[in-house]
Amino acid sequence: MININYRDSRSIYEQVRDNFRQLIISGVLPPASKIPSVKELAANLAINPNTIQRAYTELENEGYIFSVPGRGSFVCEDVEIIEAKRTELLKKFMATAAELQTFGYSVDKLVEMLKGEKENDRAERA
């Protein structure tokens, strides 16, 4: 469920946070679903519980999850918040795609890159 890449330039807590964001926004973790406890996830990933707690705190501050004392952490039930996050990400994506087009990437090339049909190779720009 959560993957840590030790070669990634992002810190571990950022990777955990970003993995959960992706799972929530994509609907893999539906609203009101329980997420693993800090202790459980830290044990499964063999990392410090403080690292997981930091990721959970940021997710809660951003509105992705909420905590219930004594019961654990859950995916936000407010579908509007999740939809707002999707909309925000889509706007960022569209801005990035438009910027890439100014660098010579065609729409077809961008679609190929999204599908993973070809390597992201500068030499293959359209």
N, CA, C and O atoms as a Tinker XYZ file with bonds, in Angstrom:
   504  protein
     1  N      0.830000   -1.189000    0.000000    73     2
     2  CA     0.000000    0.000000    0.000000    64     1     3
     3  C      0.877000    1.256000    0.000000    63     2     4     5
     4  O      0.716000    2.107000   -0.874000    81     3
     5  N      1.784000    1.389000    0.942000    73     3     6
     6  CA     2.685000    2.533000    1.008000    64     5     7
     7  C      4.073000    2.053000    0.610000    63     6     8     9
     8  O      4.590000    1.085000    1.166000    81     7
     9  N      4.669000    2.739000   -0.358000    73     7    10
    10  CA     5.995000    2.370000   -0.831000    64     9    11
    11  C      6.997000    3.454000   -0.479000    63    10    12    13
    12  O      6.746000    4.641000   -0.688000    81    11
    13  N      8.132000    3.032000    0.056000    73    11    14
    14  CA     9.212000    3.953000    0.386000    64    13    15
    15  C     10.371000    3.679000   -0.567000    63    14    16    17
    16  O     10.802000    2.537000   -0.725000    81    15
    17  N     10.866000    4.735000   -1.197000    73    15    18
    18  CA    12.009000    4.639000   -2.094000    64    17    19
    19  C     13.154000    5.403000   -1.454000    63    18    20    21
    20  O     13.123000    6.631000   -1.379000    81    19
    21  N     14.159000    4.683000   -0.996000    73    19    22
    22  CA    15.272000    5.308000   -0.299000    64    21    23
    23  C     16.176000    6.117000   -1.227000    63    22    24    25
    24  O     17.053000    6.838000   -0.750000    81    23
    25  N     15.985000    6.014000   -2.513000    73    23    26
    26  CA    16.742000    6.819000   -3.469000    64    25    27
    27  C     16.008000    8.105000   -3.834000    63    26    28    29
    28  O     16.566000    8.977000   -4.501000    81    27
    29  N     14.769000    8.219000   -3.401000    73    27    30
    30  CA    13.955000    9.403000   -3.660000    64    29    31
    31  C     14.545000   10.599000   -2.915000    63    30    32    33
    32  O     14.999000   10.461000   -1.779000    81    31
    33  N     14.540000   11.754000   -3.541000    73    31    34
    34  CA    15.085000   12.953000   -2.895000    64    33    35
    35  C     14.163000   13.474000   -1.791000    63    34    36    37
    36  O     14.595000   14.232000   -0.923000    81    35
    37  N     12.888000   13.064000   -1.828000    73    35    38
    38  CA    11.956000   13.482000   -0.779000    64    37    39
    39  C     12.229000   12.701000    0.504000    63    38    40    41
    40  O     12.688000   11.560000    0.468000    81    39
    41  N     11.942000   13.333000    1.628000    73    39    42
    42  CA    12.113000   12.644000    2.904000    64    41    43
    43  C     11.073000   11.533000    3.026000    63    42    44    45
    44  O     10.102000   11.492000    2.270000    81    43
    45  N     11.286000   10.642000    3.980000    73    43    46
    46  CA    10.383000    9.501000    4.146000    64    45    47
    47  C      8.983000    9.967000    4.516000    63    46    48    49
    48  O      8.003000    9.451000    3.979000    81    47
    49  N      8.869000   10.939000    5.430000    73    47    50
    50  CA     7.535000   11.391000    5.815000    64    49    51
    51  C      6.792000   11.989000    4.624000    63    50    52    53
    52  O      5.576000   11.826000    4.513000    81    51
    53  N      7.508000   12.686000    3.723000    73    51    54
    54  CA     6.872000   13.239000    2.529000    64    53    55
    55  C      6.381000   12.126000    1.611000    63    54    56    57
    56  O      5.305000   12.237000    1.024000    81    55
    57  N      7.155000   11.065000    1.484000    73    55    58
    58  CA     6.743000    9.934000    0.656000    64    57    59
    59  C      5.498000    9.273000    1.234000    63    58    60    61
    60  O      4.576000    8.930000    0.495000    81    59
    61  N      5.469000    9.094000    2.549000    73    59    62
    62  CA     4.293000    8.498000    3.203000    64    61    63
    63  C      3.085000    9.401000    2.968000    63    62    64    65
    64  O      2.021000    8.926000    2.573000    81    63
    65  N      3.246000   10.693000    3.208000    73    63    66
    66  CA     2.157000   11.659000    3.017000    64    65    67
    67  C      1.653000   11.627000    1.573000    63    66    68    69
    68  O      0.448000   11.561000    1.330000    81    67
    69  N      2.582000   11.673000    0.620000    73    67    70
    70  CA     2.207000   11.702000   -0.790000    64    69    71
    71  C      1.542000   10.399000   -1.231000    63    70    72    73
    72  O      0.624000   10.420000   -2.050000    81    71
    73  N      2.001000    9.261000   -0.692000    73    71    74
    74  CA     1.370000    7.978000   -1.000000    64    73    75
    75  C     -0.078000    7.974000   -0.526000    63    74    76    77
    76  O     -0.969000    7.537000   -1.254000    81    75
    77  N     -0.316000    8.459000    0.693000    73    75    78
    78  CA    -1.688000    8.517000    1.207000    64    77    79
    79  C     -2.537000    9.485000    0.401000    63    78    80    81
    80  O     -3.693000    9.189000    0.099000    81    79
    81  N     -1.982000   10.639000    0.047000    73    79    82
    82  CA    -2.729000   11.590000   -0.789000    64    81    83
    83  C     -3.205000   10.901000   -2.067000    63    82    84    85
    84  O     -4.372000   11.000000   -2.446000    81    83
    85  N     -2.283000   10.205000   -2.716000    73    83    86
    86  CA    -2.621000    9.537000   -3.976000    64    85    87
    87  C     -3.708000    8.485000   -3.757000    63    86    88    89
    88  O     -4.648000    8.399000   -4.547000    81    87
    89  N     -3.593000    7.698000   -2.714000    73    87    90
    90  CA    -4.581000    6.654000   -2.435000    64    89    91
    91  C     -5.957000    7.251000   -2.140000    63    90    92    93
    92  O     -6.979000    6.688000   -2.533000    81    91
    93  N     -5.978000    8.382000   -1.454000    73    91    94
    94  CA    -7.244000    9.030000   -1.109000    64    93    95
    95  C     -7.865000    9.684000   -2.334000    63    94    96    97
    96  O     -9.048000    9.489000   -2.613000    81    95
    97  N     -7.073000   10.458000   -3.065000    73    95    98
    98  CA    -7.601000   11.168000   -4.234000    64    97    99
    99  C     -8.066000   10.200000   -5.315000    63    98   100   101
   100  O     -9.060000   10.458000   -5.994000    81    99
   101  N     -7.359000    9.100000   -5.478000    73    99   102
   102  CA    -7.740000    8.129000   -6.505000    64   101   103
   103  C     -8.941000    7.282000   -6.095000    63   102   104   105
   104  O     -9.516000    6.579000   -6.927000    81   103
   105  N     -9.322000    7.343000   -4.824000    73   103   106
   106  CA   -10.469000    6.578000   -4.358000    64   105   107
   107  C    -10.129000    5.191000   -3.853000    63   106   108   109
   108  O    -11.022000    4.452000   -3.438000    81   107
   109  N     -8.850000    4.818000   -3.880000    73   107   110
   110  CA    -8.440000    3.511000   -3.349000    64   109   111
   111  C     -8.791000    3.439000   -1.864000    63   110   112   113
   112  O     -9.230000    2.400000   -1.371000    81   111
   113  N     -8.593000    4.548000   -1.163000    73   111   114
   114  CA    -9.022000    4.659000    0.230000    64   113   115
   115  C    -10.284000    5.524000    0.238000    63   114   116   117
   116  O    -10.187000    6.748000    0.152000    81   115
   117  N    -11.447000    4.917000    0.338000    73   115   118
   118  CA   -12.696000    5.685000    0.280000    64   117   119
   119  C    -12.943000    6.490000    1.560000    63   118   120   121
   120  O    -12.342000    6.213000    2.598000    81   119
   121  N    -13.833000    7.489000    1.480000    73   119   122
   122  CA   -14.151000    8.284000    2.661000    64   121   123
   123  C    -14.575000    7.398000    3.839000    63   122   124   125
   124  O    -15.263000    6.392000    3.666000    81   123
   125  N    -14.149000    7.798000    5.029000    73   123   126
   126  CA   -14.454000    7.138000    6.303000    64   125   127
   127  C    -13.695000    5.836000    6.521000    63   126   128   129
   128  O    -13.884000    5.186000    7.549000    81   127
   129  N    -12.836000    5.437000    5.577000    73   127   130
   130  CA   -12.078000    4.206000    5.788000    64   129   131
   131  C    -10.954000    4.472000    6.783000    63   130   132   133
   132  O    -10.358000    5.549000    6.801000    81   131
   133  N    -10.680000    3.470000    7.607000    73   131   134
   134  CA    -9.643000    3.573000    8.639000    64   133   135
   135  C     -8.287000    3.342000    7.997000    63   134   136   137
   136  O     -8.122000    2.453000    7.162000    81   135
   137  N     -7.323000    4.153000    8.397000    73   135   138
   138  CA    -5.960000    3.952000    7.918000    64   137   139
   139  C     -5.153000    3.315000    9.053000    63   138   140   141
   140  O     -5.549000    3.413000   10.214000    81   139
   141  N     -4.038000    2.670000    8.737000    73   139   142
   142  CA    -3.262000    1.999000    9.782000    64   141   143
   143  C     -2.828000    2.973000   10.883000    63   142   144   145
   144  O     -2.593000    4.154000   10.626000    81   143
   145  N     -2.729000    2.464000   12.094000    73   143   146
   146  CA    -2.248000    3.292000   13.193000    64   145   147
   147  C     -0.791000    3.659000   12.938000    63   146   148   149
   148  O     -0.106000    3.018000   12.141000    81   147
   149  N     -0.334000    4.691000   13.621000    73   147   150
   150  CA     1.056000    5.129000   13.495000    64   149   151
   151  C      1.986000    3.970000   13.834000    63   150   152   153
   152  O      2.934000    3.682000   13.103000    81   151
   153  N      1.700000    3.316000   14.947000    73   151   154
   154  CA     2.550000    2.218000   15.413000    64   153   155
   155  C      2.558000    1.062000   14.405000    63   154   156   157
   156  O      3.613000    0.505000   14.102000    81   155
   157  N      1.393000    0.709000   13.895000    73   155   158
   158  CA     1.264000   -0.389000   12.928000    64   157   159
   159  C      2.024000   -0.100000   11.630000    63   158   160   161
   160  O      2.767000   -0.948000   11.137000    81   159
   161  N      1.831000    1.097000   11.085000    73   159   162
   162  CA     2.495000    1.437000    9.825000    64   161   163
   163  C      4.007000    1.562000   10.018000    63   162   164   165
   164  O      4.786000    1.144000    9.160000    81   163
   165  N      4.414000    2.138000   11.148000    73   163   166
   166  CA     5.847000    2.248000   11.431000    64   165   167
   167  C      6.487000    0.870000   11.511000    63   166   168   169
   168  O      7.592000    0.671000   11.007000    81   167
   169  N      5.807000   -0.081000   12.138000    73   167   170
   170  CA     6.335000   -1.441000   12.239000    64   169   171
   171  C      6.393000   -2.105000   10.865000    63   170   172   173
   172  O      7.381000   -2.757000   10.529000    81   171
   173  N      5.335000   -1.937000   10.072000    73   171   174
   174  CA     5.293000   -2.547000    8.737000    64   173   175
   175  C      6.383000   -2.005000    7.811000    63   174   176   177
   176  O      6.956000   -2.745000    7.012000    81   175
   177  N      6.662000   -0.704000    7.929000    73   175   178
   178  CA     7.660000   -0.075000    7.061000    64   177   179
   179  C      9.051000   -0.061000    7.691000    63   178   180   181
   180  O     10.029000    0.314000    7.044000    81   179
   181  N      9.130000   -0.465000    8.940000    73   179   182
   182  CA    10.393000   -0.477000    9.692000    64   181   183
   183  C     11.031000    0.915000    9.731000    63   182   184   185
   184  O     12.222000    1.084000    9.470000    81   183
   185  N     10.195000    1.907000   10.068000    73   183   186
   186  CA    10.690000    3.268000   10.217000    64   185   187
   187  C     10.192000    3.846000   11.541000    63   186   188   189
   188  O      9.301000    3.283000   12.178000    81   187
   189  N     10.764000    4.953000   11.939000    73   187   190
   190  CA    10.442000    5.589000   13.202000    64   189   191
   191  C      8.979000    6.048000   13.238000    63   190   192   193
   192  O      8.507000    6.662000   12.281000    81   191
   193  N      8.253000    5.757000   14.332000    73   191   194
   194  CA     6.858000    6.201000   14.441000    64   193   195
   195  C      6.697000    7.722000   14.343000    63   194   196   197
   196  O      5.658000    8.203000   13.892000    81   195
   197  N      7.709000    8.476000   14.758000    73   195   198
   198  CA     7.620000    9.933000   14.649000    64   197   199
   199  C      7.523000   10.381000   13.192000    63   198   200   201
   200  O      6.900000   11.398000   12.888000    81   199
   201  N      8.136000    9.627000   12.308000    73   199   202
   202  CA     8.081000    9.921000   10.878000    64   201   203
   203  C      6.647000    9.757000   10.369000    63   202   204   205
   204  O      6.141000   10.600000    9.628000    81   203
   205  N      6.009000    8.672000   10.774000    73   203   206
   206  CA     4.613000    8.421000   10.379000    64   205   207
   207  C      3.709000    9.488000   10.989000    63   206   208   209
   208  O      2.821000   10.016000   10.320000    81   207
   209  N      3.942000    9.802000   12.269000    73   207   210
   210  CA     3.120000   10.818000   12.940000    64   209   211
   211  C      3.205000   12.156000   12.227000    63   210   212   213
   212  O      2.200000   12.855000   12.099000    81   211
   213  N      4.387000   12.518000   11.763000    73   211   214
   214  CA     4.544000   13.781000   11.040000    64   213   215
   215  C      3.734000   13.771000    9.745000    63   214   216   217
   216  O      3.082000   14.760000    9.409000    81   215
   217  N      3.776000   12.662000    9.024000    73   215   218
   218  CA     3.001000   12.541000    7.782000    64   217   219
   219  C      1.503000   12.631000    8.083000    63   218   220   221
   220  O      0.766000   13.321000    7.379000    81   219
   221  N      1.054000   11.931000    9.132000    73   219   222
   222  CA    -0.366000   11.951000    9.503000    64   221   223
   223  C     -0.802000   13.352000    9.928000    63   222   224   225
   224  O     -1.902000   13.793000    9.594000    81   223
   225  N      0.058000   14.046000   10.662000    73   223   226
   226  CA    -0.271000   15.405000   11.101000    64   225   227
   227  C     -0.466000   16.319000    9.896000    63   226   228   229
   228  O     -1.409000   17.110000    9.862000    81   227
   229  N      0.412000   16.215000    8.916000    73   227   230
   230  CA     0.264000   17.040000    7.712000    64   229   231
   231  C     -1.001000   16.675000    6.941000    63   230   232   233
   232  O     -1.708000   17.557000    6.454000    81   231
   233  N     -1.288000   15.374000    6.827000    73   231   234
   234  CA    -2.503000   14.939000    6.131000    64   233   235
   235  C     -3.749000   15.476000    6.835000    63   234   236   237
   236  O     -4.716000   15.873000    6.186000    81   235
   237  N     -3.714000   15.483000    8.155000    73   235   238
   238  CA    -4.853000   15.998000    8.910000    64   237   239
   239  C     -4.976000   17.511000    8.727000    63   238   240   241
   240  O     -6.078000   18.026000    8.539000    81   239
   241  N     -3.859000   18.218000    8.780000    73   239   242
   242  CA    -3.882000   19.672000    8.585000    64   241   243
   243  C     -4.378000   20.051000    7.190000    63   242   244   245
   244  O     -4.999000   21.098000    7.014000    81   243
   245  N     -4.106000   19.206000    6.207000    73   243   246
   246  CA    -4.534000   19.464000    4.824000    64   245   247
   247  C     -5.972000   19.007000    4.567000    63   246   248   249
   248  O     -6.522000   19.285000    3.501000    81   247
   249  N     -6.580000   18.317000    5.518000    73   247   250
   250  CA    -7.963000   17.898000    5.377000    64   249   251
   251  C     -8.176000   16.545000    4.731000    63   250   252   253
   252  O     -9.310000   16.195000    4.405000    81   251
   253  N     -7.125000   15.780000    4.537000    73   251   254
   254  CA    -7.259000   14.460000    3.922000    64   253   255
   255  C     -7.747000   13.414000    4.920000    63   254   256   257
   256  O     -8.503000   12.514000    4.555000    81   255
   257  N     -7.321000   13.527000    6.170000    73   255   258
   258  CA    -7.715000   12.557000    7.191000    64   257   259
   259  C     -8.175000   13.292000    8.442000    63   258   260   261
   260  O     -7.945000   14.492000    8.589000    81   259
   261  N     -8.828000   12.561000    9.342000    73   259   262
   262  CA    -9.188000   13.095000   10.651000    64   261   263
   263  C     -8.955000   12.000000   11.680000    63   262   264   265
   264  O     -9.003000   10.812000   11.363000    81   263
   265  N     -8.703000   12.415000   12.914000    73   263   266
   266  CA    -8.423000   11.469000   13.989000    64   265   267
   267  C     -9.566000   11.450000   14.990000    63   266   268   269
   268  O    -10.184000   12.476000   15.273000    81   267
   269  N     -9.831000   10.279000   15.511000    73   267   270
   270  CA   -10.814000   10.103000   16.575000    64   269   271
   271  C    -10.053000    9.503000   17.753000    63   270   272   273
   272  O     -9.580000    8.369000   17.675000    81   271
   273  N     -9.933000   10.258000   18.842000    73   271   274
   274  CA    -9.181000    9.739000   19.993000    64   273   275
   275  C     -9.675000    8.356000   20.431000    63   274   276   277
   276  O    -10.868000    8.132000   20.636000    81   275
   277  N     -8.725000    7.456000   20.564000    73   275   278
   278  CA    -9.042000    6.097000   20.990000    64   277   279
   279  C     -9.501000    5.168000   19.880000    63   278   280   281
   280  O     -9.604000    3.960000   20.094000    81   279
   281  N     -9.778000    5.705000   18.699000    73   279   282
   282  CA   -10.261000    4.874000   17.590000    64   281   283
   283  C     -9.311000    4.853000   16.407000    63   282   284   285
   284  O     -9.267000    3.864000   15.676000    81   283
   285  N     -8.541000    5.930000   16.197000    73   283   286
   286  CA    -7.591000    5.954000   15.100000    64   285   287
   287  C     -7.823000    7.085000   14.126000    63   286   288   289
   288  O     -8.524000    8.053000   14.421000    81   287
   289  N     -7.221000    6.944000   12.960000    73   287   290
   290  CA    -7.315000    7.954000   11.905000    64   289   291
   291  C     -8.118000    7.405000   10.734000    63   290   292   293
   292  O     -8.039000    6.222000   10.403000    81   291
   293  N     -8.890000    8.289000   10.117000    73   291   294
   294  CA    -9.800000    7.904000    9.049000    64   293   295
   295  C     -9.697000    8.885000    7.894000    63   294   296   297
   296  O     -9.317000   10.043000    8.073000    81   295
   297  N    -10.045000    8.399000    6.696000    73   295   298
   298  CA   -10.083000    9.252000    5.509000    64   297   299
   299  C    -11.243000   10.228000    5.674000    63   298   300   301
   300  O    -12.328000    9.858000    6.123000    81   299
   301  N    -10.996000   11.463000    5.307000    73   299   302
   302  CA   -11.998000   12.519000    5.424000    64   301   303
   303  C    -13.292000   12.111000    4.724000    63   302   304   305
   304  O    -13.279000   11.579000    3.614000    81   303
   305  N    -14.394000   12.370000    5.393000    73   303   306
   306  CA   -15.701000   12.028000    4.832000    64   305   307
   307  C    -16.257000   13.137000    3.957000    63   306   308   309
   308  O    -17.238000   12.928000    3.242000    81   307
   309  N    -15.654000   14.295000    4.002000    73   307   310
   310  CA   -16.128000   15.438000    3.233000    64   309   311
   311  C    -15.672000   15.290000    1.787000    63   310   312   313
   312  O    -14.534000   15.621000    1.455000    81   311
   313  N    -16.541000   14.802000    0.945000    73   311   314
   314  CA   -16.233000   14.562000   -0.460000    64   313   315
   315  C    -15.857000   15.865000   -1.162000    63   314   316   317
   316  O    -15.067000   15.851000   -2.107000    81   315
   317  N    -16.409000   16.983000   -0.715000    73   315   318
   318  CA   -16.108000   18.270000   -1.332000    64   317   319
   319  C    -14.633000   18.636000   -1.167000    63   318   320   321
   320  O    -14.028000   19.202000   -2.077000    81   319
   321  N    -14.053000   18.314000   -0.007000    73   319   322
   322  CA   -12.637000   18.593000    0.214000    64   321   323
   323  C    -11.799000   17.777000   -0.752000    63   322   324   325
   324  O    -10.862000   18.294000   -1.360000    81   323
   325  N    -12.135000   16.498000   -0.895000    73   323   326
   326  CA   -11.380000   15.626000   -1.800000    64   325   327
   327  C    -11.547000   16.094000   -3.245000    63   326   328   329
   328  O    -10.584000   16.095000   -4.011000    81   327
   329  N    -12.748000   16.485000   -3.616000    73   327   330
   330  CA   -12.976000   17.000000   -4.970000    64   329   331
   331  C    -12.201000   18.287000   -5.201000    63   330   332   333
   332  O    -11.680000   18.510000   -6.294000    81   331
   333  N    -12.120000   19.135000   -4.182000    73   331   334
   334  CA   -11.351000   20.375000   -4.306000    64   333   335
   335  C     -9.876000   20.057000   -4.524000    63   334   336   337
   336  O     -9.208000   20.727000   -5.311000    81   335
   337  N     -9.369000   19.046000   -3.838000    73   335   338
   338  CA    -7.975000   18.633000   -4.018000    64   337   339
   339  C     -7.766000   18.103000   -5.434000    63   338   340   341
   340  O     -6.753000   18.403000   -6.067000    81   339
   341  N     -8.714000   17.321000   -5.928000    73   339   342
   342  CA    -8.607000   16.806000   -7.306000    64   341   343
   343  C     -8.584000   17.950000   -8.305000    63   342   344   345
   344  O     -7.785000   17.958000   -9.242000    81   343
   345  N     -9.470000   18.916000   -8.093000    73   343   346
   346  CA    -9.539000   20.072000   -8.980000    64   345   347
   347  C     -8.236000   20.854000   -8.942000    63   346   348   349
   348  O     -7.732000   21.278000   -9.982000    81   347
   349  N     -7.686000   21.050000   -7.738000    73   347   350
   350  CA    -6.416000   21.760000   -7.585000    64   349   351
   351  C     -5.292000   21.033000   -8.321000    63   350   352   353
   352  O     -4.489000   21.659000   -9.012000    81   351
   353  N     -5.238000   19.718000   -8.169000    73   351   354
   354  CA    -4.205000   18.939000   -8.851000    64   353   355
   355  C     -4.378000   18.987000  -10.364000    63   354   356   357
   356  O     -3.395000   19.061000  -11.102000    81   355
   357  N     -5.611000   18.945000  -10.823000    73   355   358
   358  CA    -5.866000   19.019000  -12.261000    64   357   359
   359  C     -5.416000   20.359000  -12.828000    63   358   360   361
   360  O     -4.857000   20.412000  -13.923000    81   359
   361  N     -5.655000   21.443000  -12.091000    73   359   362
   362  CA    -5.199000   22.763000  -12.540000    64   361   363
   363  C     -3.673000   22.802000  -12.637000    63   362   364   365
   364  O     -3.118000   23.343000  -13.594000    81   363
   365  N     -3.002000   22.223000  -11.635000    73   363   366
   366  CA    -1.535000   22.176000  -11.662000    64   365   367
   367  C     -1.051000   21.346000  -12.846000    63   366   368   369
   368  O     -0.084000   21.704000  -13.517000    81   367
   369  N     -1.740000   20.233000  -13.092000    73   367   370
   370  CA    -1.379000   19.383000  -14.219000    64   369   371
   371  C     -1.526000   20.135000  -15.538000    63   370   372   373
   372  O     -0.638000   20.092000  -16.390000    81   371
   373  N     -2.643000   20.817000  -15.696000    73   371   374
   374  CA    -2.886000   21.548000  -16.940000    64   373   375
   375  C     -1.848000   22.648000  -17.140000    63   374   376   377
   376  O     -1.388000   22.875000  -18.259000    81   375
   377  N     -1.479000   23.326000  -16.061000    73   375   378
   378  CA    -0.453000   24.375000  -16.157000    64   377   379
   379  C      0.893000   23.765000  -16.544000    63   378   380   381
   380  O      1.623000   24.326000  -17.361000    81   379
   381  N      1.212000   22.628000  -15.962000    73   379   382
   382  CA     2.476000   21.958000  -16.285000    64   381   383
   383  C      2.471000   21.481000  -17.733000    63   382   384   385
   384  O      3.468000   21.627000  -18.439000    81   383
   385  N      1.352000   20.911000  -18.176000    73   383   386
   386  CA     1.251000   20.451000  -19.565000    64   385   387
   387  C      1.405000   21.620000  -20.535000    63   386   388   389
   388  O      2.079000   21.499000  -21.558000    81   387
   389  N      0.784000   22.746000  -20.213000    73   387   390
   390  CA     0.903000   23.928000  -21.078000    64   389   391
   391  C      2.349000   24.417000  -21.124000    63   390   392   393
   392  O      2.844000   24.809000  -22.181000    81   391
   393  N      3.015000   24.393000  -19.987000    73   391   394
   394  CA     4.416000   24.818000  -19.946000    64   393   395
   395  C      5.304000   23.872000  -20.755000    63   394   396   397
   396  O      6.208000   24.316000  -21.462000    81   395
   397  N      5.044000   22.572000  -20.649000    73   395   398
   398  CA     5.814000   21.594000  -21.432000    64   397   399
   399  C      5.607000   21.812000  -22.922000    63   398   400   401
   400  O      6.535000   21.620000  -23.708000    81   399
   401  N      4.404000   22.212000  -23.322000    73   399   402
   402  CA     4.155000   22.488000  -24.736000    64   401   403
   403  C      4.998000   23.663000  -25.216000    63   402   404   405
   404  O      5.416000   23.689000  -26.374000    81   403
   405  N      5.251000   24.636000  -24.342000    73   403   406
   406  CA     6.107000   25.756000  -24.748000    64   405   407
   407  C      7.552000   25.302000  -24.940000    63   406   408   409
   408  O      8.337000   25.981000  -25.602000    81   407
   409  N      7.902000   24.151000  -24.360000    73   407   410
   410  CA     9.242000   23.586000  -24.549000    64   409   411
   411  C      9.290000   22.601000  -25.704000    63   410   412   413
   412  O     10.290000   21.907000  -25.893000    81   411
   413  N      8.212000   22.536000  -26.478000    73   411   414
   414  CA     8.234000   21.738000  -27.686000    64   413   415
   415  C      7.569000   20.373000  -27.598000    63   414   416   417
   416  O      7.587000   19.623000  -28.574000    81   415
   417  N      6.990000   20.035000  -26.468000    73   415   418
   418  CA     6.309000   18.742000  -26.359000    64   417   419
   419  C      4.914000   18.856000  -26.964000    63   418   420   421
   420  O      4.161000   19.772000  -26.633000    81   419
   421  N      4.574000   17.921000  -27.853000    73   419   422
   422  CA     3.239000   17.911000  -28.449000    64   421   423
   423  C      2.263000   17.239000  -27.492000    63   422   424   425
   424  O      2.667000   16.561000  -26.547000    81   423
   425  N      0.991000   17.432000  -27.745000    73   423   426
   426  CA    -0.042000   16.780000  -26.927000    64   425   427
   427  C      0.103000   15.267000  -27.039000    63   426   428   429
   428  O     -0.034000   14.549000  -26.048000    81   427
   429  N      0.381000   14.784000  -28.248000    73   427   430
   430  CA     0.558000   13.340000  -28.439000    64   429   431
   431  C      1.714000   12.802000  -27.602000    63   430   432   433
   432  O      1.614000   11.730000  -27.005000    81   431
   433  N      2.804000   13.549000  -27.565000    73   431   434
   434  CA     3.969000   13.138000  -26.784000    64   433   435
   435  C      3.622000   13.108000  -25.289000    63   434   436   437
   436  O      4.016000   12.184000  -24.578000    81   435
   437  N      2.895000   14.107000  -24.824000    73   435   438
   438  CA     2.493000   14.148000  -23.411000    64   437   439
   439  C      1.586000   12.973000  -23.065000    63   438   440   441
   440  O      1.701000   12.385000  -21.989000    81   439
   441  N      0.688000   12.637000  -23.977000    73   439   442
   442  CA    -0.202000   11.489000  -23.761000    64   441   443
   443  C      0.624000   10.210000  -23.701000    63   442   444   445
   444  O      0.391000    9.363000  -22.839000    81   443
   445  N      1.576000   10.065000  -24.596000    73   443   446
   446  CA     2.451000    8.891000  -24.585000    64   445   447
   447  C      3.192000    8.782000  -23.257000    63   446   448   449
   448  O      3.317000    7.698000  -22.688000    81   447
   449  N      3.679000    9.919000  -22.774000    73   447   450
   450  CA     4.405000    9.922000  -21.501000    64   449   451
   451  C      3.485000    9.518000  -20.352000    63   450   452   453
   452  O      3.894000    8.773000  -19.462000    81   451
   453  N      2.253000   10.001000  -20.368000    73   451   454
   454  CA     1.293000    9.634000  -19.319000    64   453   455
   455  C      0.977000    8.147000  -19.343000    63   454   456   457
   456  O      0.841000    7.509000  -18.299000    81   455
   457  N      0.863000    7.610000  -20.538000    73   455   458
   458  CA     0.574000    6.190000  -20.672000    64   457   459
   459  C      1.787000    5.325000  -20.411000    63   458   460   461
   460  O      1.670000    4.112000  -20.233000    81   459
   461  N      2.955000    5.951000  -20.387000    73   459   462
   462  CA     4.182000    5.202000  -20.158000    64   461   463
   463  C      4.631000    4.410000  -21.365000    63   462   464   465
   464  O      5.385000    3.445000  -21.237000    81   463
   465  N      4.165000    4.819000  -22.553000    73   463   466
   466  CA     4.498000    4.085000  -23.776000    64   465   467
   467  C      5.952000    4.289000  -24.198000    63   466   468   469
   468  O      6.544000    3.426000  -24.847000    81   467
   469  N      6.520000    5.429000  -23.829000    73   467   470
   470  CA     7.904000    5.712000  -24.200000    64   469   471
   471  C      8.617000    6.315000  -23.010000    63   470   472   473
   472  O      7.996000    6.893000  -22.118000    81   471
   473  N      9.907000    6.176000  -23.010000    73   471   474
   474  CA    10.737000    6.788000  -21.967000    64   473   475
   475  C     10.662000    8.302000  -22.099000    63   474   476   477
   476  O     10.456000    8.834000  -23.190000    81   475
   477  N     10.830000    8.975000  -20.994000    73   475   478
   478  CA    10.869000   10.436000  -20.993000    64   477   479
   479  C     12.237000   10.854000  -21.501000    63   478   480   481
   480  O     13.168000   11.078000  -20.729000    81   479
   481  N     12.334000   10.953000  -22.819000    73   479   482
   482  CA    13.614000   11.206000  -23.452000    64   481   483
   483  C     13.549000   12.513000  -24.217000    63   482   484   485
   484  O     12.694000   12.685000  -25.086000    81   483
   485  N     14.448000   13.434000  -23.902000    73   483   486
   486  CA    14.455000   14.741000  -24.578000    64   485   487
   487  C     14.620000   14.602000  -26.082000    63   486   488   489
   488  O     14.103000   15.427000  -26.836000    81   487
   489  N     15.318000   13.589000  -26.526000    73   487   490
   490  CA    15.606000   13.410000  -27.947000    64   489   491
   491  C     14.343000   13.060000  -28.733000    63   490   492   493
   492  O     14.310000   13.210000  -29.954000    81   491
   493  N     13.312000   12.597000  -28.041000    73   491   494
   494  CA    12.100000   12.186000  -28.744000    64   493   495
   495  C     11.025000   13.262000  -28.753000    63   494   496   497
   496  O      9.869000   12.975000  -29.063000    81   495
   497  N     11.387000   14.493000  -28.418000    73   495   498
   498  CA    10.392000   15.574000  -28.438000    64   497   499
   499  C      9.848000   15.743000  -29.845000    63   498   500   501
   500  O     10.570000   15.617000  -30.834000    81   499
   501  N      8.564000   16.028000  -29.908000    73   499   502
   502  CA     7.921000   16.201000  -31.212000    64   501   503
   503  C      8.260000   17.545000  -31.820000    63   502   504
   504  O      7.803000   17.859000  -32.919000    81   503
